[in-house]
Amino acid sequence: MKKNKLRILITNDDGANCPLFYSLVDSIAKTDFCEDILIVVPAFEQSWISNAITRDKEILHTKEVYGSYEYNIIDGTPADCTAIGLCHLAQKKWTQEKWAQENHADINLTNKNVVDLVISGINMGTNAGDAFTQSSGTIAAVKTGSLFGIPGIACSATLPPEMRKAWTNRDFDYLKQTESTIAEITNYHVRSISSLINSKILEIDTVDYVSINTPVQINQDIAPVICKTKQNLFKEMFTEIRENIYSHKFSGFIDKPDRDSTGRDLDLLAKGLATISCFSSSLSEDFTLQTSDIESLQEKISNNFKS
């Protein structure tokens, strides 16, 4: 990402009607680092679906307008949204002859990588700790982008209990009353995204995508803390509601002993601090950030967050 202006694919796992998603879209589109956006979202909420790819059925693509923006609606998973967005919809949007003629002569019409960055979220809930991180559709969307060589930033927010309940029940009348909270969450995430871009963290060879998490009460004056994810395991995930019939039921985590004493994401969130965790798309290389690397990156993030 060595450009001042970026073409950004924005997606999520909560679907088009997520209030934090529209707020993020509108804010990203107005930033100095954004050249243009492509919005690609699943038709329905796809939480907990991780990196699932649709293989055995056709996927319908439709378009809808929300406010000032055209949404590409994909009847598939967050990973589907990213893959279809990068390999098809971005080509249609940004490699047309008209686009190339409008002062964009630098675009190579044969280059599939016309997207500079994938942003996913803001998720209506936390995606911290190993178990949630690896199950999240929000994070999977940017992980999928990294497998196409495109860096990504996933955004997730811990919600106040009443707001979380309203989202679960799709109580949009109540959610309309949380506009100030939505604005606060969005503002912090956009500032964090800007700090990541200006700090050039996603240009590090071992960092392909990152995950931002915010606590319930956000301190706008404190930059997010770069950290590792909490090592944990799931407890029971399904319950048998009648014979041979099972329903999803999240029952919490079992913490694993930390291998080091550095602060982990869930621990820091519990202390009211926002977090950034860095990941590589490689499963065969040693990509763990060392303490010295984290300290150096933290200084860059903090400096850019204040400016």
Residue pairs with C-beta under 8 A, 6 or more apart in sequence:
1 116
1 117
1 151
1 197
1 200
1 202
1 203
2 203
3 35
3 116
4 33
5 33
5 34
5 35
6 33
6 34
6 35
6 116
6 117
6 197
7 35
7 36
7 37
7 38
7 90
7 94
7 114
7 115
7 116
7 117
8 28
8 34
8 35
8 36
8 37
8 38
8 115
8 116
8 117
8 118
8 119
9 37
9 38
9 40
9 82
9 85
9 86
9 90
9 115
9 117
9 118
9 119
9 145
9 150
10 21
10 24
10 25
10 28
10 37
10 38
10 39
10 40
10 118
10 119
10 120
11 39
11 40
11 41
11 42
11 78
11 81
11 82
11 85
11 118
11 119
11 120
11 141
12 18
12 21
12 41
12 42
12 78
12 120
12 121
12 122
12 123
12 138
12 141
13 42
13 45
13 46
13 47
13 49
13 77
13 78
13 120
13 123
13 136
13 137
13 138
13 140
13 141
14 20
14 21
14 45
14 46
14 47
14 123
14 124
14 138
15 21
15 41
15 42
15 43
15 44
15 45
15 46
16 41
16 43
16 64
16 66
16 71
16 73
17 172
18 122
18 124
18 167
19 172
19 175
19 178
19 182
20 121
20 122
20 123
20 124
20 157
20 182
20 185
20 186
21 41
21 121
21 122
22 66
22 67
22 69
23 122
23 182
23 183
23 185
23 186
24 119
24 121
24 122
24 155
24 186
24 189
24 190
25 37
25 39
25 69
26 67
26 68
26 69
27 186
27 187
27 190
28 34
28 37
28 119
28 190
28 193
29 37
29 69
31 190
31 194
33 194
33 197
36 93
36 94
37 69
38 72
38 85
38 89
38 90
38 93
38 94
38 115
39 69
39 70
39 71
39 72
40 71
40 72
40 74
40 81
40 82
40 84
40 85
40 89
41 71
41 72
41 73
41 74
41 81
42 73
42 74
42 75
42 76
42 77
42 78
42 80
42 81
42 137
43 60
43 62
43 73
43 74
43 75
43 76
46 77
46 78
46 137
47 123
47 125
47 136
47 137
48 135
48 136
48 137
48 248
49 77
49 78
49 137
49 140
50 134
50 135
50 136
50 137
50 140
51 79
51 140
51 143
51 144
52 77
52 79
52 140
53 77
53 79
53 80
53 83
54 76
54 77
54 80
59 74
59 75
59 76
59 80
59 84
60 74
60 75
61 72
61 73
61 74
61 75
61 84
61 89
62 72
62 73
62 75
63 70
63 71
63 72
63 73
64 70
64 71
64 73
65 71
72 85
72 89
74 80
74 81
74 84
76 84
77 137
77 140
78 120
78 137
78 138
78 140
78 141
78 144
79 137
79 140
79 141
79 143
79 144
81 141
82 118
82 120
82 141
82 142
82 144
82 145
82 148
83 144
83 148
85 115
86 112
86 113
86 115
86 118
86 145
86 148
86 150
87 112
87 148
90 114
90 115
91 112
91 114
93 99
94 107
94 114
94 115
95 107
95 109
95 114
97 109
99 107
100 107
100 109
107 114
113 148
113 149
113 150
115 145
115 150
116 150
117 150
117 151
117 152
117 153
117 197
117 202
118 141
118 142
118 145
118 150
118 151
118 152
118 153
118 209
119 142
119 152
119 153
119 154
119 155
119 193
120 138
120 139
120 141
120 142
120 152
120 153
120 154
120 155
121 138
121 154
121 155
121 156
121 157
121 189
121 212
122 155
122 156
122 157
122 185
122 186
122 189
123 136
123 138
123 154
123 155
123 156
123 157
124 157
124 159
124 164
124 167
125 156
125 157
125 158
125 159
125 164
126 132
126 156
126 157
126 158
126 213
126 269
127 133
127 136
127 138
127 139
127 154
127 156
127 211
127 213
128 156
128 211
128 213
128 229
128 230
128 265
128 266
128 269
128 275
128 277
129 229
129 230
129 231
129 232
129 253
129 264
129 265
129 266
130 229
130 230
130 231
130 232
130 233
131 232
131 233
131 234
131 253
133 139
133 211
133 229
133 277
136 154
136 156
138 154
138 155
138 156
139 154
139 156
139 209
139 211
141 152
141 154
142 152
142 153
142 154
142 209
142 211
143 152
143 209
143 279
143 281
145 151
145 152
145 209
146 152
146 208
146 209
146 279
146 280
146 281
147 281
151 202
151 207
151 208
151 209
152 208
152 209
152 210
153 193
153 196
153 202
153 209
153 210
153 211
153 212
154 209
154 210
154 211
154 212
155 189
155 192
155 193
155 212
156 211
156 212
156 213
156 214
157 185
157 189
157 213
157 214
158 213
158 214
158 215
158 216
158 269
159 167
159 216
160 181
160 216
162 174
163 174
163 175
163 178
163 181
165 171
166 172
166 174
166 175
166 178
167 175
184 218
184 220
185 214
185 218
187 220
188 214
188 218
188 220
188 274
189 212
189 214
191 220
191 305
192 212
192 223
192 224
192 274
192 276
192 301
192 305
193 212
194 304
195 223
195 224
195 300
195 301
195 304
195 305
196 202
196 210
196 276
196 301
198 304
198 307
199 297
199 300
199 301
199 303
199 304
200 300
201 207
201 210
201 278
201 297
201 300
201 301
202 208
202 209
202 210
204 278
206 278
206 280
206 285
206 287
206 289
207 278
207 279
207 280
207 287
207 289
208 279
208 280
208 281
208 282
209 278
209 279
209 281
210 276
210 277
210 278
210 279
211 229
211 276
211 277
211 279
212 224
212 274
212 275
212 276
213 265
213 269
213 274
213 275
213 277
214 224
214 269
214 274
215 269
215 270
215 271
215 272
215 273
215 274
217 272
218 274
219 272
219 273
222 273
222 274
223 274
223 298
223 301
223 302
223 305
223 306
224 273
224 274
224 275
224 276
224 301
224 305
225 263
225 268
225 273
225 274
225 275
225 276
225 298
226 275
226 276
226 277
226 278
226 289
226 294
226 297
226 298
226 301
227 262
227 263
227 264
227 265
227 268
227 275
227 276
227 277
227 294
228 262
228 264
228 265
228 277
228 288
228 289
229 264
229 265
229 266
229 277
230 255
230 258
230 264
230 265
230 266
230 267
231 255
231 256
231 257
231 258
231 259
231 264
232 253
232 254
232 255
232 256
232 266
233 253
233 254
233 256
234 250
234 251
234 253
234 254
235 251
235 252
235 253
235 254
236 249
236 251
237 248
237 249
237 250
237 251
238 246
238 247
238 248
238 249
239 246
239 247
239 249
240 246
241 247
258 264
262 291
262 294
265 275
265 277
268 274
268 275
269 275
276 301
278 289
278 297
279 287
280 287
289 297
